[in-house]
Amino acid sequence: MEILKTFKFLTIVLLLFFVVIYILVVSYVYFNQVGMIFQSARLPKDFKFDYQQKFEELNIKSFDGINLNGLLFKAENSKGLIFYLHGNAGTLETWGKIAKVYTKLGYDIFILDYRSFGKSEGEIENEDQLNKDVSVVYKKMLERYPEDKIIITGYSIGSGLATILASQNKPKALILQAPYYSFTELSSSRVPFFPNFMKKFSLETRDYLPKIKGPIYIFHGIEDQLIPFKNSVRLNELLKSDKNLFLLKNQDHIGINENEDFQNQLKIILQ
C-alpha cells in the first residue's frame, strides 16, 4: 500500500513538472512569436540608399502616426506599378536589388519596409496592425497610379499580406512568390504544441485568394524546404485553373526574383 501511494505521488509530481514546463515553453513562444516570425533589422535614420537607378525614398505616416519607409524605383516610360511586400528578413538595403528585374520590363516598383524594418518606425505587434499599415501605404500609392495599373506582389510572409490587400481592392493582378496556404497551418508544423488561439498571425491566404477578381500568378521553387511548394499547389486548386501556377525547377526559398524561368514568365505577364 505504501509503495502504491509513493507511485501515485511521484506520478502527480511528474505530471505537474511537465505541465509547468509546457506552460513555460508556451509562454516563451507567445511573448517571442513576433521575433520568431519577423527577423527585423534597423537602419540609421540618416542611412543613404545606394542604387544605380532612379528611385525616390518615401516616408508614409501610418494609421497610428508612425512613419513607414519605402523606395519607389522608376522605369523609363512606366506602364504601371509593382506594389511589393517582401519577406520576413532583410531591409530595403538589400531588397532594393530586385528592382531592376521589374524596371527593365517597364514597371515602377515600390518596396515597403514593414514597421521595425530598416528606417520604418514602430514595432510589429499583430496581424491587424500590419494589414492596416499595408492598406494605408497602398492608398497613398493610389494617389500616384490608377489601380488598374497596379500589380500587388508578395514574397513569402508578404504573400499573405498581399493576398489580403488584393482581396480588399481591385488591382490589375496579384503575383505570389513562395506563398503559404495558411500561416496558421504552416506555423503549426514548426511548433505543434502551440495553441492556434494564442497566435498573433493567422494570415489565411486560402480564405482570401478566391475573393480576388483579377488575374493571379503563383511562383514556387520545387526545392523550397521552408515553405514546401505543395502550399502553392493547394492554393492553385482553389482557383480551379492550370494557368496560375508556375513551379520553378532547382529553386529553393530564396532568390525567386533572380530565377531565369521566373523572369521569362514575368516578361510575358508584364507585356
Stockholm file with secondary structure:
# STOCKHOLM 1.0

chainA/1-271         MEILKTFKFLTIVLLLFFVVIYILVVSYVYFNQVGMIFQSARLPKDFKFDYQQKFEELNIKSFDGINLNGLLFKAENSKGLIFYLHGNAGTLETWGKIAKVYTKLGYDIFILDYRSFGKSEGEIENEDQLNKDVSVVYKKMLERYPEDKIIITGYSIGSGLATILASQNKPKALILQAPYYSFTELSSSRVPFFPNFMKKFSLETRDYLPKIKGPIYIFHGIEDQLIPFKNSVRLNELLKSDKNLFLLKNQDHIGINENEDFQNQLKIILQ
#=GR chainA/1-271 SS CHHHHHHHHHHHHHHHHHHHHHHHHHHHHHHHHHHHHCBCCBCCTTCCCCCSSCEEEEEEECTTSCEEEEEEECCTTCCCEEEEECCSBCCHHHHGGGHHHHHTTTCEEEEECCTTSBTCCSCCCCHHHHHHHHHHHHHHHTTTSCGGGEEEEEETHHHHHHHHHHHTSCCSEEEEESCCSCHHHHHHHHCTTSCGGGCSCCCCHHHHGGGCCSCEEEEEETTCSSSCTHHHHHHHHHHTCSSSEEEETTCCSSCGGGCHHHHHHHHHHTC
#=GC SS_cons         CHHHHHHHHHHHHHHHHHHHHHHHHHHHHHHHHHHHHCBCCBCCTTCCCCCSSCEEEEEEECTTSCEEEEEEECCTTCCCEEEEECCSBCCHHHHGGGHHHHHTTTCEEEEECCTTSBTCCSCCCCHHHHHHHHHHHHHHHTTTSCGGGEEEEEETHHHHHHHHHHHTSCCSEEEEESCCSCHHHHHHHHCTTSCGGGCSCCCCHHHHGGGCCSCEEEEEETTCSSSCTHHHHHHHHHHTCSSSEEEETTCCSSCGGGCHHHHHHHHHHTC
//
